[in-house]
Amino acid sequence: MYFPVLYAETHYRLKYLLPFYFKREAEVLFDMPRSVLIKRTDKKIPIFLLVKDADKYPVSVSEIRLLGTQASCLQIKKHCRQDACVPSEIIFCNKPLQFFEFYLDIEDTWINSKISFNIEFKVNNKRYINDNYHGSTPHNFQVFISNQESLYPKGWYIGDTHYHSSYTSDQVEFGAPLEMTKKIAYSMGMDWFFVTDHSYDLDDREDDYTRNDPELEKWSKMKTECLTLSDDKMKIVFGEEVSIGNSQGQNVHLLVVNHPDFIEGKGDSAEKWFQNRPDVNIREIPPPTPPINVGGISPPINVGGVSPPTFMGGVGGGKIAPLFIAAHPFEKVPFLQKLTLNRGNWSEKDFEMLGTQASCLQNSRYVQMINGQSIYENIEQINKYFQLLLTGKEYYILAGNDAHGNFQFMKQINVPFVKLMCKKQQLFGQFFTAYQYKENTPIEGIQNKRIVVSNGAFLSFTVFYDEREYNIGDRISLLGTQTSCLQNQSFQTGCLHSKSNKAVLRYEFALMYPPISEIASSGFPSDKPRNDRLVEKNIRLKMIIGDIKRQKLNKIKLDLDKTELEIDLKKNTFILLYLLTTNGYIALTNPVFIKN
């Protein structure tokens, strides 16, 4: 087994080596949403206490109180008597994973502002703040309180494509329970999320992550819970993050969403020493058997004798094919993971393999380029997405966060067996995918391709051409190009010409609640520092025109005080919009593709 380099499961140990952060005490931590829409939460901040491994190390949690606000006490929502202040209560925990829900009443003076506080508590009579990790970096909780009805306009639906729940649980990492995630997601203004637990975790026994379960009870239980919890307010779609082989025989990750069958993949699981070859190649992805009938009866998933409800995703009784998404395809792979886990990156050949193999399932190439890292890293991934588009293929960008719970902070192992770290990256919903559709059905909505990725800004555009309206994700077929005549003047008598390829681009944008900024107010993250340059505005909105033949990107600054622009359409190009602000907002539309 390799040293853990991912998330903070602190009880993993080698036979003769204990981590510095190891303690014979259950992991106890508080978490909550980074933003709250008060009209969704009845003017309350939901706060959750999460306790892990209390079956091995039973604990009591008591004397919980807030530091840094005017609130006199944190109110119990359930598990204790009604309206009791927590300091008088003792919570006993003795199960593998438990969560307890509290709430904090929101005062009117907090609305449309950010509040900051800590939570002090006792575990077995030892006092902690926010968590009981040994050597954890001190931090404050910050919550932005919004009185908005929703983050995006009506008809747009916001979600996270890449999330790990408590079904991802092994020697180095664990996620949050789905019920807890659903409540936090709804309070944040989200409408849906995909549950993409690791394929090499979903085939484990629930009581022992070192042993595989041929009956796949964990996988079946996860699907059933997703189907049960999903409702009109929050759509939850099951899936898995499959470790799969690329064209070089290396392990890459593929999000497989809404596939009724389990796809094996444990090449980079490190479950066995030096056995890191992929189980399945990209071209070997099996089709669903049988296909999911969205409007009728789901394939039988019988867990404990109980059949799940009908799948939530579709309308009209049609069949919806699984969704295949290349997960963080160009993220830098650490050398140690290349060496021990045989991890690699996606290539253009791999995308071709996915597109041709899955042609009966999916005609489009979806890439999760944004993976919840820093603003700068995500800008770098967006630039790589532009290069993908210049290959002439139609790729559609999606955003996810690869969060394992992680609503306020990611608590990670920094130096194996030595040190933990805490940072604001790869947080649930930090970057989101928004689609526009007739209703909140995530698979169909994404397949409709009217998609925007963002961390809190709204951005959209429409192209009006030849008396037709084209939206994000559409293809425009040009009527023809102007034919030159003797003096190259199309209005000269006797000169033949086709219709003009002039069009009107109509655009709109808006800023949502303030994200937690990583950007100084003195410049844009894409700029190199220059003392002789002043930023006149804190928003940059650009139209990106990609010329596939010339392999060139043209970036045109859009007037923030206007809403439309006349443009010339050219064959074999694409158009998209890109918004960037000094305080950390990013928004990117998917393209409109212009063909002959």
C-alpha positions in Angstrom: 0.0 0.0 0.0 1.3 3.4 -0.9 1.5 6.3 1.6 -1.8 8.2 1.6 -1.6 11.5 -0.3 -5.3 12.5 -0.5 -7.9 13.3 2.2 -7.7 13.1 5.9 -8.7 9.6 7.0 -6.4 9.8 10.1 -6.8 6.2 11.4 -5.0 4.4 8.6 -1.7 3.0 9.9 1.1 0.6 8.8 2.0 -2.3 11.1 4.9 -0.6 12.8 4.3 3.0 11.9 1.7 5.4 13.3 1.0 8.7 11.6 1.8 11.8 13.7 -1.8 12.9 13.3 -3.1 9.5 14.5 -5.2 9.4 17.7 -7.3 6.8 19.4 -10.4 9.0 19.0 -13.1 9.2 16.4 -12.8 12.0 13.8 -15.2 14.8 14.8 -15.7 17.8 12.7 -18.3 20.5 11.9 -19.2 21.6 8.4 -21.8 23.8 6.7 -22.6 25.6 3.4 -20.4 28.5 2.4 -23.5 30.4 1.3 -27.2 30.3 2.3 -30.3 31.4 0.4 -32.5 32.3 3.4 -35.7 31.7 1.4 -34.7 28.1 1.1 -33.8 27.6 4.8 -36.4 29.7 6.7 -33.7 32.2 7.7 -31.4 29.6 9.3 -27.9 28.3 8.7 -27.8 24.5 8.7 -24.8 23.3 10.6 -23.7 19.6 10.7 -21.6 17.6 13.2 -19.9 14.7 11.4 -18.4 11.8 13.5 -16.3 9.1 11.8 -15.0 5.8 13.2 -16.9 6.0 16.5 -17.6 2.3 16.2 -13.8 1.8 16.9 -13.5 4.8 19.3 -16.8 5.7 20.9 -17.0 9.4 21.9 -19.3 11.9 23.6 -19.6 15.4 22.2 -20.7 18.2 24.5 -20.6 21.9 25.4 -21.0 23.0 21.8 -21.0 26.8 21.5 -20.3 29.5 18.8 -17.4 31.9 19.0 -17.5 35.2 17.2 -21.2 35.9 16.7 -24.0 37.6 18.7 -25.8 34.2 18.9 -26.1 33.0 22.5 -26.2 29.4 21.6 -26.5 27.0 18.7 -30.0 25.4 18.4 -30.5 21.7 18.1 -32.7 20.8 15.1 -33.1 17.1 16.0 -31.6 14.3 18.1 -32.1 16.3 21.2 -35.1 17.9 22.9 -36.8 20.8 21.1 -35.3 24.3 21.4 -32.6 23.3 23.9 -29.2 25.0 23.9 -26.5 22.6 22.9 -24.2 23.2 25.9 -26.6 21.4 28.1 -26.7 18.3 25.8 -24.3 15.4 25.4 -24.3 13.5 22.1 -23.1 9.9 22.2 -21.6 8.4 19.1 -20.7 4.7 18.5 -21.3 4.1 14.8 -19.0 4.1 11.8 -20.4 7.3 10.4 -23.0 9.6 12.0 -24.1 13.2 11.4 -26.2 15.5 13.6 -28.0 18.6 12.3 -28.2 21.9 14.0 -29.3 25.4 12.9 -28.4 29.0 13.7 -31.1 31.6 13.3 -30.1 34.4 10.9 -30.4 37.9 12.2 -31.6 40.6 9.8 -28.3 42.5 10.0 -26.5 39.5 8.5 -28.5 39.4 5.3 -26.5 40.1 2.1 -23.2 39.9 4.0 -20.7 37.4 5.1 -20.5 36.3 8.7 -17.5 34.5 10.4 -17.4 32.3 13.4 -15.9 29.2 15.1 -17.5 26.3 16.9 -16.0 25.2 20.2 -16.9 21.8 21.6 -15.7 19.0 23.8 -14.9 15.4 22.9 -14.5 13.1 25.9 -13.8 16.2 28.0 -11.1 17.5 25.7 -11.8 20.9 24.1 -11.5 21.6 20.4 -12.4 24.3 17.8 -14.1 23.2 14.6 -12.5 19.7 14.4 -10.5 17.4 16.5 -7.8 16.7 13.9 -4.3 16.6 15.4 -2.2 19.3 13.8 -5.1 20.7 11.7 -4.6 24.3 10.4 -6.7 26.8 12.4 -9.6 28.3 10.3 -12.8 30.2 10.6 -16.2 29.3 9.1 -17.5 31.9 6.7 -21.1 32.0 5.4 -22.5 34.5 2.9 -26.2 35.1 3.7 -28.3 35.9 0.6 -31.9 36.9 0.2 -32.1 35.9 -3.4 -34.8 33.5 -4.7 -32.2 31.6 -6.7 -28.7 32.1 -8.1 -29.6 31.9 -11.8 -32.6 33.0 -13.8 -35.7 30.8 -14.1 -35.2 27.9 -16.4 -31.5 27.5 -15.4 -30.4 24.7 -13.1 -27.2 24.6 -11.1 -25.3 21.5 -10.0 -22.0 19.7 -9.4 -20.9 16.9 -11.8 -18.2 15.3 -9.6 -18.9 14.6 -6.0 -17.8 11.8 -3.6 -20.2 10.7 -0.8 -19.8 8.5 2.2 -19.7 5.5 -0.2 -16.2 6.6 -1.0 -14.5 5.4 2.2 -11.1 3.8 2.4 -7.7 4.0 4.0 -7.1 7.6 3.0 -10.4 9.4 2.4 -14.1 9.6 3.1 -17.1 11.7 2.0 -20.2 13.0 3.6 -23.6 11.2 3.9 -26.0 11.8 1.0 -28.8 13.1 3.2 -26.5 15.7 4.7 -25.2 16.7 1.2 -28.7 17.1 -0.1 -29.6 19.5 2.6 -26.4 21.6 2.2 -26.8 21.6 -1.6 -30.4 22.9 -1.4 -29.5 25.6 1.1 -26.7 26.9 -1.2 -29.1 27.3 -4.1 -28.2 24.2 -6.1 -30.7 22.1 -8.0 -28.9 18.8 -8.7 -25.6 16.9 -8.3 -24.0 13.7 -9.6 -22.7 11.1 -7.1 -19.5 9.8 -8.6 -17.9 7.6 -6.0 -14.7 5.7 -6.8 -15.2 2.4 -8.7 -12.6 0.8 -6.5 -14.5 1.8 -3.4 -18.0 0.8 -4.6 -16.9 -2.9 -5.0 -15.7 -3.1 -1.4 -17.5 -4.6 1.6 -19.2 -1.9 3.7 -17.5 -3.2 6.8 -14.0 -3.8 5.4 -12.5 -1.6 2.6 -9.6 -4.1 2.1 -12.0 -6.8 0.8 -14.0 -6.8 -2.4 -17.7 -7.8 -2.4 -18.7 -9.9 -5.4 -22.4 -9.1 -4.7 -21.7 -5.3 -5.0 -24.0 -4.5 -2.2 -22.4 -1.1 -1.6 -22.9 -0.1 -5.3 -26.5 -1.2 -5.2 -27.1 0.6 -1.9 -25.7 3.8 -3.3 -27.9 3.7 -6.3 -31.0 3.0 -4.2 -30.2 5.9 -1.8 -29.7 8.3 -4.7 -33.0 7.3 -6.2 -34.8 7.5 -2.9 -33.5 11.0 -1.9 -33.9 12.6 -5.3 -37.0 14.8 -5.5 -38.4 17.8 -7.3 -36.3 20.2 -5.2 -33.0 18.3 -5.6 -32.2 15.9 -8.3 -29.5 13.3 -7.3 -28.1 11.1 -10.0 -26.0 8.0 -9.3 -22.7 7.3 -11.0 -19.1 6.3 -10.5 -15.7 7.7 -11.1 -14.1 4.8 -13.0 -10.4 4.2 -13.1 -10.0 3.2 -16.8 -7.1 2.7 -19.2 -6.1 5.3 -21.8 -4.3 4.6 -25.1 -0.9 4.5 -23.3 -2.1 1.8 -20.8 -2.2 4.4 -18.0 -5.0 4.9 -15.5 -7.3 7.9 -16.1 -10.6 8.7 -14.6 -14.0 8.7 -16.4 -17.3 9.8 -14.8 -20.0 7.4 -15.8 -23.4 8.7 -14.8 -26.8 7.0 -14.9 -25.3 3.6 -16.1 -27.3 0.9 -14.5 -24.4 -1.6 -14.4 -21.2 -1.4 -12.3 -18.0 -0.9 -14.3 -15.0 -2.3 -12.6 -11.9 -0.2 -12.3 -9.2 -0.5 -9.6 -6.0 0.0 -11.5 -4.9 3.0 -9.4 -6.6 1.9 -6.1 -3.3 0.7 -4.6 -5.3 -2.2 -3.1 -2.5 -4.5 -4.0 1.2 -3.7 -4.3 2.4 -3.0 -7.9 -0.8 -4.2 -9.4 -1.7 -1.0 -11.2 -2.7 -2.0 -14.7 -6.1 -0.8 -15.9 -9.0 -3.3 -15.7 -10.9 -1.8 -18.6 -9.8 0.3 -21.6 -11.8 3.3 -22.8 -12.8 1.4 -25.9 -14.2 -1.4 -23.8 -16.9 0.5 -21.9 -19.9 -1.8 -21.8 -23.3 -0.6 -23.0 -26.1 -0.6 -20.4 -28.0 -3.8 -20.0 -30.9 -3.3 -19.8 -31.3 0.4 -20.6 -33.0 2.6 -18.1 -36.6 3.4 -18.8 -36.9 6.8 -17.4 -40.6 7.2 -17.6 -41.6 3.7 -16.7 -39.9 1.2 -14.4 -36.3 1.2 -13.5 -34.1 -1.9 -13.8 -34.5 -3.9 -10.6 -32.1 -3.0 -7.9 -33.2 -5.1 -5.0 -31.4 -4.2 -1.8 -32.7 -5.9 1.3 -35.8 -7.0 -0.5 -36.9 -3.4 -1.2 -37.1 -2.2 -4.8 -36.1 1.5 -5.5 -38.5 4.1 -6.9 -38.5 5.1 -10.6 -35.5 6.9 -11.9 -35.8 10.7 -11.6 -34.1 12.0 -14.6 -36.4 11.9 -17.6 -39.7 13.0 -19.1 -42.1 11.4 -21.5 -41.2 7.8 -20.9 -38.1 7.9 -23.0 -34.8 6.1 -22.5 -31.8 8.2 -21.4 -28.4 6.8 -22.2 -25.6 7.1 -19.6 -23.5 10.2 -19.6 -19.7 9.8 -20.0 -17.5 12.6 -18.8 -13.7 12.8 -19.0 -12.7 13.7 -15.4 -10.0 16.4 -14.9 -8.4 15.2 -18.2 -5.3 17.5 -18.1 -4.7 17.9 -14.4 -1.0 17.6 -13.5 -0.3 14.1 -12.0 2.3 14.1 -9.2 5.4 12.1 -9.9 4.7 9.7 -7.0 1.3 8.8 -8.4 2.7 8.3 -11.9 5.3 5.9 -10.4 3.2 3.9 -8.0 -0.3 4.2 -9.4 0.4 4.3 -13.1 -1.7 7.5 -13.5 -1.7 9.5 -16.6 -3.7 12.1 -18.6 -6.2 12.0 -21.4 -5.1 12.6 -25.0 -6.9 13.5 -28.2 -6.7 9.8 -29.2 -8.5 8.9 -25.9 -11.3 11.3 -26.7 -11.6 9.8 -30.1 -11.8 6.3 -28.6 -14.6 7.4 -26.2 -16.5 9.1 -29.0 -16.4 6.2 -31.4 -16.9 3.4 -28.8 -19.8 5.2 -27.2 -21.4 6.5 -30.4 -24.5 4.4 -29.7 -24.8 6.0 -26.3 -23.5 9.5 -26.6 -22.6 11.6 -29.7 -20.9 14.4 -27.7 -17.6 14.7 -25.9 -18.0 16.1 -22.4 -14.9 17.2 -20.5 -14.8 18.2 -16.8 -11.9 20.6 -17.2 -12.7 22.6 -14.0 -12.1 20.5 -10.9 -12.4 23.0 -8.0 -8.8 24.0 -7.8 -7.4 27.5 -7.5 -8.6 30.3 -9.8 -5.2 30.3 -11.6 -5.3 26.5 -12.2 -8.8 26.7 -13.5 -7.9 29.5 -15.9 -5.0 27.2 -17.1 -7.5 24.4 -17.7 -9.9 26.7 -19.6 -7.0 27.7 -21.9 -6.4 23.9 -22.5 -10.1 23.6 -23.3 -9.7 26.3 -26.0 -6.9 24.2 -27.6 -9.2 21.2 -27.6 -11.8 23.1 -29.5 -9.2 24.2 -32.1 -8.8 20.5 -33.1 -12.1 20.9 -34.8 -14.0 18.5 -32.6 -17.1 19.5 -30.6 -16.2 19.3 -26.9 -18.5 20.5 -24.1 -17.0 21.8 -20.9 -18.4 20.9 -17.5 -17.4 21.9 -14.0 -17.1 19.8 -10.9 -15.1 19.9 -7.7 -14.1 16.3 -6.8 -15.2 17.1 -3.3 -15.3 14.4 -0.6 -17.8 16.2 1.6 -15.7 19.3 2.0 -18.3 22.1 2.1 -16.2 24.8 3.8 -12.6 23.4 3.7 -10.7 20.5 2.2 -8.8 18.9 5.0 -6.0 16.9 3.4 -2.8 15.0 4.2 0.0 17.3 3.2 3.0 15.2 4.2 2.2 11.4 4.5 2.2 10.3 8.1 3.5 13.7 9.3 1.2 16.7 8.5 -2.4 17.7 7.6 -3.4 20.7 5.7 -6.5 22.8 5.3 -7.4 24.8 2.2 -10.4 26.3 0.3 -10.2 24.1 -2.8 -12.2 21.3 -4.3 -15.2 22.3 -2.2 -18.7 21.0 -3.1 -20.4 23.5 -5.4 -17.5 25.9 -5.4 -17.6 25.8 -9.2 -20.8 24.6 -10.8 -22.4 23.5 -14.1 -25.6 25.3 -15.1 -27.8 24.2 -17.9 -30.9 25.8 -19.4 -33.8 23.4 -20.0 -37.6 23.1 -19.8 -37.3 21.3 -16.5 -34.8 20.1 -13.9 -33.7 16.8 -15.5 -29.9 16.8 -15.3 -29.0 14.2 -17.9 -31.3 15.6 -20.5 -30.4 19.1 -19.6 -26.7 18.5 -20.1 -27.4 16.6 -23.4 -29.3 19.7 -24.5 -25.8 21.4 -24.4 -27.0 24.9 -23.3 -24.4 24.9 -20.6 -22.4 27.5 -18.6 -19.7 26.8 -16.0 -19.1 29.3 -13.2 -18.3 30.0 -9.6 -21.0 32.6 -9.1 -21.5 34.7 -12.2 -24.3 34.3 -14.8 -23.4 34.5 -18.5 -25.3 33.7 -21.6 -25.7 34.7 -25.2 -27.8 34.1 -28.3 -26.9 34.5 -32.0 -29.5 35.8 -34.4 -28.7 34.8 -38.0 -30.9 34.3 -41.1 -34.0 35.1 -39.1 -33.3 32.2 -36.7 -32.1 32.1 -33.1 -29.1 30.0 -32.1 -28.3 29.3 -28.4 -25.3 28.0 -26.6 -24.4 24.5 -27.8 -26.1 24.9 -31.2 -24.6 24.5 -34.7 -25.0 27.2 -37.3 -24.8 26.2 -41.0 -23.8 29.2 -43.1 -25.8 30.0 -46.2 -22.6 30.7 -48.1 -19.9 33.3 -48.5 -19.9 36.3 -50.7 -18.6 35.7 -54.3 -16.0 38.1 -55.5 -16.5 39.9 -58.9 -14.3 42.0 -61.1 -13.7 44.8 -58.7 -14.5 42.7 -55.7 -17.6 44.8 -55.0 -20.6 42.7 -54.3 -23.0 45.6 -55.0 -21.8 46.1 -58.6 -24.3 45.4 -61.3 -24.1 41.8 -62.5 -22.1 40.6 -59.6 -23.4 37.3 -58.1 -23.3 36.9 -54.3 -25.0 34.9 -51.6 -26.7 36.2 -48.5 -24.6 38.0 -46.0 -23.2 36.1 -43.0 -23.6 39.0 -40.7 -25.3 38.1 -37.4 -26.2 39.8 -34.1 -24.9 38.5 -30.9 -27.0 39.3 -27.8 -25.5 38.8 -24.4 -26.3 39.1 -20.7 -24.4 38.7 -17.5 -24.8 39.2 -13.8 -22.7 38.7 -10.6 -24.1 36.5 -7.8 -23.0 36.4 -4.2 -19.3 37.1 -3.6 -17.1 34.0 -3.8 -14.2 33.5 -1.4 -11.6 35.4 -3.3 -8.1 34.3 -4.1 -7.5 37.4 -6.3 -6.1 40.7 -5.2 -8.1 43.7 -6.3 -5.2 45.2 -8.2 -5.3 43.0 -11.3 -6.8 40.1 -13.2 -5.5 36.6 -12.6 -4.5 36.2 -16.2 -2.3 39.3 -16.1 1.4 39.4 -15.2 2.1 42.1 -12.6 2.7 45.5 -14.2 3.2 48.6 -12.1 2.5 50.9 -15.0 -1.0 49.5 -15.7 -4.2 50.3 -13.9 -7.4 48.3 -14.1 -10.2 50.5 -15.1 -13.0 48.1 -14.4 -13.2 45.0 -12.3 -15.0 42.9 -14.9 -13.7 41.6 -18.2 -16.2 40.1 -20.6 -14.8 38.8 -23.9 -16.1 37.0 -26.9 -13.7 34.2 -28.0 -13.8 33.3 -31.7 -11.8 30.2 -32.5 -10.5 29.9 -36.1 -9.9 26.2 -36.6 -8.2 26.5 -40.0 -5.7 29.1 -38.8 -5.5 27.6 -35.3 -6.0 31.0 -33.8 -8.1 32.5 -31.0 -9.5 36.0 -31.5 -10.5 37.7 -28.2 -12.9 40.6 -28.5 -13.7 42.8 -25.5 -17.5 43.3 -25.1 -19.0 46.6 -23.9 -20.4 46.1 -20.4 -23.0 48.8 -21.0 -24.4 47.2 -24.1 -26.3 43.9 -24.7 -25.6 43.2 -28.4 -23.0 43.3 -31.1 -23.0 42.8 -34.8 -20.6 40.1 -35.9 -19.5 38.3 -39.1 -19.8 34.6 -39.1 -17.1 32.5 -40.7 -17.1 28.8 -41.5 -15.2 26.4 -39.3 -15.1 28.6 -36.3 -16.7 28.6 -32.8 -17.9 31.4 -30.6 -18.2 31.5 -26.8 -18.2 34.1 -24.0 -15.7 34.3 -21.1 -16.1 36.5 -18.0 -13.4 37.2 -15.4 -13.3 39.6 -12.5 -10.7 40.9 -10.1 -12.5 39.4 -7.1 -12.5 35.8 -8.3 -15.5 35.3 -10.5 -15.2 33.1 -13.6 -17.9 32.2 -16.0 -17.6 30.5 -19.4 -20.3 29.5 -21.8 -20.1 26.5 -24.1 -19.6 27.3 -27.8 -21.8 27.9 -30.8 -20.2 25.9 -33.6 -20.2 27.4 -37.1 -20.0 25.0 -40.0 -20.1 25.3 -43.8 
